Amino acid sequence: MKTGGWVVGAGLLLSSAPLVAADKDEPVVLEPSSPWNMDYAEDYCRLGRIFGEGEQRTILIMDRYAPGDSFRLTLAGAATNAAKSGGEAHVQFGPGWDEQTVRFFSGKLGEKTPAWIFAGNARIRPLTEAQRAQVAAQVAEEGLADSTQIAPISEADEAATTQVRFDRPLHRPLILHTGPMKQALDAMRACTDELVTHWGVDPKQAKAQSRRAVPRGSPAYWIGPDDYPLGMLNKGKQGLIYFRLTIGEDGKPLSCHIQQSTDPDGFDKTVCQLLMQRARFEPALDADGKPMKAYYLSSVRFVIP
């Protein structure tokens, strides 16, 4: 697997000088100050770019943990000091796509840079109300849903997307001029297809599968309140843990891997131990209806009321 970062779409670099809104009610508009960078990490594909300079320097990160249309955002820079304890942010890709509300946790990128780490998945073009209902029905029936199959993002959609806007809870809206997103997201797709091969899964077979691995019973019973690590509970620590299970042809987990965690030392071991013991699936089926090796991605959130 490629592990180093490499530059994507250097030709998309516009002006390195930030555009500062003159009126306090107007958005702050920032142009790119770096090319897109595509990082082939071991557990995810990370697309990142820097906008603006100096005190306005802002970093946009889009992480994708498997093939699909959705991604997890990170926004880093001084603007995120507008909300230091987490909350919900209004995000809009475009111009023209509908605004979406995505929950975030406040944290840091590196040791010093304040950041919003988004917990929910975002898409360039969010689901409509009818599509959300379709996803909810699929989740109720199968325990998971694939929004890519319900409302795929086309290459024309990606090419038409040239900016991302962050609004509330920022004091002033922030607009990042990305340039057409298609070339950068092409690189993301190539990365996620390669990523799947390192899980022992054929990406072509996975795309053609007639059924995904479906949880037997509700995943909500795999890890419950009584499983909260005592040491973290006593410290008042909360956690958000994203995991990946590799599922065998018999529907049993072959391995558990933590893809991202807010507190690796406190929660990760507990999560994987319990999932390996309790998680069971109806196996994925290939195009011919035969059981096949597959993967399952989800998250666990430990919250103190």
Sequence and secondary structure as in RCSB ss.txt:
>XXXX:A:sequence
MKTGGWVVGAGLLLSSAPLVAADKDEPVVLEPSSPWNMDYAEDYCRLGRIFGEGEQRTILIMDRYAPGDSFRLTL
AGAATNAAKSGGEAHVQFGPGWDEQTVRFFSGKLGEKTPAWIFAGNARIRPLTEAQRAQVAAQVAEEGLADSTQI
APISEADEAATTQVRFDRPLHRPLILHTGPMKQALDAMRACTDELVTHWGVDPKQAKAQSRRAVPRGSPAYWIGP
DDYPLGMLNKGKQGLIYFRLTIGEDGKPLSCHIQQSTDPDGFDKTVCQLLMQRARFEPALDADGKPMKAYYLSSV
RFVIP
>XXXX:A:secstr
   SEEEE GGG   SS B  SSTTS EEE BSS EEEEE SS EEEEEEES GGG EEEEEEESSSSS BEEEE
EEGGGGG SS EEEEEEEETTS  EEEEEEEEEETTTEEEEEE S B SS   HHHHHHHHHHHHHHS   HHHH
S   HHHHHH  EEEE TTSSS EEEE   SHHHHHHHHHHHHHHHHTTT  HHHHHH SB  EESS GGGTS G
GGS HHHHHTT  EEEEEEEEE TTS EEEEEEEEES HHHHHHHHHHHHHHH  EE EE TTS EE EEEEEEE
EE   
